[in-house]
Amino acid sequence: METKLIKIESKKDFNKLTEAAEALADGALVAFPTETVYGLGANALNENAVSEIFKAKGRPSDNPLIVHIFDIGQVEMLAEEIKPCAKALMEKFWPGPLTVIVKRKECVPDCVTAGLDTVAIRMPSNEVAIKLLKLSGVPVAAPSANTSGKPSPTKASHVYSDLNGKIPYIIDGGASKVGLESTVIDTTEDEPKILRPGGITKKQIEEVIGSVLYDPALSDPSKTPKAPGMKYKHYAPKAELTVILGEKATEEAQKLCKVSMEENIKTGVICCENEEIFADFIIKCGNSAEKYAAGLFAALREMDDLGAERIYAVLPFDGDGIETAIRNRIFKAAAGRIVRC
């Protein structure tokens, strides 16, 4: 299959989206940018189209997908019940990086929801994504546009690397601004519950609807998560990744890098701008949690491209905002290799 790359540099290029949008509505797969990560979209009401997502990604079909919409009025097409708390969150944070889980209608195929009686819905804020969705006229199921298990794509080049020849269209809308997948909140139970942390924080949500819980599966690997994209190993680079936390994290990273390099292991470090660590490869992700989040997945992918065999990620942020989402993603990518010092 030939993959067509469509580059959008401004609103003047939006006319280029028509072909891909029409193909999307007719059942083709289209990778497109959002403010979180790039998504791999299919018409959410077309079972055959959705099944192609799992084939292209190599993703297990028992993993639910997020349905993307361009207008809050589309929720009624998909949802059997919209609780007041769900409506309040949609009105406050949409368009934006928040996914709301509600009870689904029968028109939503089982392959989208992994057989659950709920559906996850989001309205992205990325202008290219919104225009594509409007032109297609259909709700679009879209997980991240990568090979399953690899770091999520935040640039079109990442998508091309993983899916070239497997899908017909990739829309290049530039780098994702948030860089981590959306916050997912389940509003179907008595107490709203955050199933996946992301760009919208627990504090921001509680300011709108009051107290919310974290899903126990976030901290207990023995529990099965309910959120899209959280059931299996995710975000991992090819190299062995270790996360280093604490006040002396930089010092510890330097010691570990020295040992690795003495063993002739190609060693990489992901850190902030103001940290000086000697290694074969160094990628700096800014001095704020927001910049670190935006650059994390790209840094993991670049380390693979550079040929790193071992990676140390220095994580100096310990807040409870987007820092929670950073820890969630990077801890999963490290598969438990965490050094606290």
C-alpha positions, -999 to +999 in steps of 0.1 A: +000+000+000+012+035-009+010+060+020+002+096+010+017+123+033-004+155+034+014+184+050-007+212+065+013+243+074-016+268+078-054+271+074-047+279+037-038+242+033-071+229+048-085+222+013-059+194+011-078+175+038-109+169+017-095+137+000-084+121+033-117+131+050-138+116+024-117+084+025-120+083+062-158+085+061-158+057+035-138+033+057-101+042+051-075+048+079-061+082+083-034+093+108-038+128+120-024+153+145-040+162+178-027+184+207-018+152+227-003+127+202-010+117+166-041+094+162-049+066+138-085+072+128-113+051+113-150+057+110-162+047+145-195+034+132-179+011+106-168-022+121-146-032+092-128+001+092-122-001+130-108-036+126-082-023+103-068-001+131-059-032+151-042-048+121-022-018+112-010-012+148-006-048+159-029-039+188-050-064+208-086-061+199-097-063+236-083-028+241-110+000+238-106+030+216-114+067+220-140+082+197-131+117+185-158+142+177-159+178+164-190+191+181-204+184+216-238+177+200-224+144+186-222+130+221-260+123+220-254+101+189-230+079+209-241+081+246-271+064+262-266+085+294-248+117+300-246+125+337-244+161+349-208+157+359-199+145+324-217+174+308-200+199+331-165+184+322-173+185+285-185+221+286-154+232+306-126+212+289-137+206+254-121+210+230-090+198+248-071+168+262-098+152+283-116+119+274-149+113+291-163+078+295-201+075+293-227+047+288-228+039+251-256+034+226-260+002+206-249+020+174-213+020+188-197-012+176-183-037+202-149-035+185-146+002+195-155-004+232-139-039+235-173-052+244-178-028+273-211-010+278-193+023+279-176+045+253-147+069+256-153+103+238-130+133+232-131+165+213-095+175+203-084+212+202-060+208+173-074+228+144-062+203+118-079+175+137-112+194+140-112+204+104-106+168+093-134+155+116-158+181+103-151+173+067-155+136+073-188+141+091-184+110+112-172+102+147-137+088+145-122+060+166-085+067+170-058+053+193-022+066+190-008+062+155+021+040+163+031+003+163+015-010+195+038-009+225+062+017+211+064+054+223+034+073+211+040+095+180+042+133+185+054+141+150+042+129+115+077+114+110+071+091+139+039+078+123+056+074+089+084+054+106+059+030+121+030+028+096+044+037+061+029+012+037+003+001+062-022+030+059-033+052+030-030+087+046-009+105+071-017+142+079+014+162+089+002+190+112+035+196+131+045+185+165+019+178+192+019+205+219+009+184+250+029+153+240+011+129+263-022+112+257-054+127+271-067+124+307-094+097+308-122+100+334-150+075+339-183+093+348-205+062+347-201+051+384-212+068+416-179+085+420-160+099+389-127+081+385-095+091+366-084+061+347-054+077+330-037+110+340-029+135+312-029+171+303-060+180+324-051+175+360-070+160+389-071+194+406-086+211+375-113+184+373-121+187+410-125+225+406-154+217+383-172+186+397-157+181+432-138+151+445-126+125+421-107+092+426-077+076+408-082+042+394-065+016+417-051+000+385-028+030+381-008+019+411-016-018+413-003-039+383-025-068+394-057-049+385-070-047+350-073-011+338-105+001+321-090+030+302-082+029+265-045+022+259-036+012+294-040-026+294-007-037+278+029-026+278+033+008+263+057+036+255+088+015+256+119+022+235+141-006+222+168+002+247+166-006+284+152+024+302+158+033+338+141+063+356+161+081+383+142+102+409+153+124+438+174+153+449+206+135+439+192+121+406+218+139+384+247+127+405+234+091+404+228+093+367+264+103+361+276+073+382+254+049+363+264+063+329+301+059+338+296+023+346+276+016+315+301+033+292+331+015+308+312-017+299+311-004+263+273-001+264+260+028+243+244+050+269+219+078+266+205+103+290+171+122+290+172+152+313+164+189+317+183+218+302+202+227+333+216+193+340+251+183+329+257+146+326+283+129+304+270+101+282+272+089+246+238+106+238+221+134+257+186+147+249+174+177+270+136+183+273+134+218+288+132+230+324+095+226+330+072+197+335+051+208+305+082+209+282+094+176+295+060+160+288+059+175+253+094+161+245+094+128+263+081+104+236+101+121+209+132+117+230+126+080+235+122+075+198+154+095+191+174+074+215+164+043+194+174+061+162+208+070+178+214+034+187+213+037+225+214+004+243+207+018+278+188+050+287+187+069+320+159+093+323+164+119+351+130+130+364+132+160+387+095+168+389+074+155+418+042+176+416+007+163+412-002+182+379+010+169+346+039+155+365+015+126+375+010+118+338+048+120+331+055+095+359+026+072+347+041+070+311+077+068+319+073+042+347+054+020+322+081+025+296+108+016+322+089-016+332+097-011+369+134+000+365+132+030+389+160+043+411+151+066+439+179+086+455 
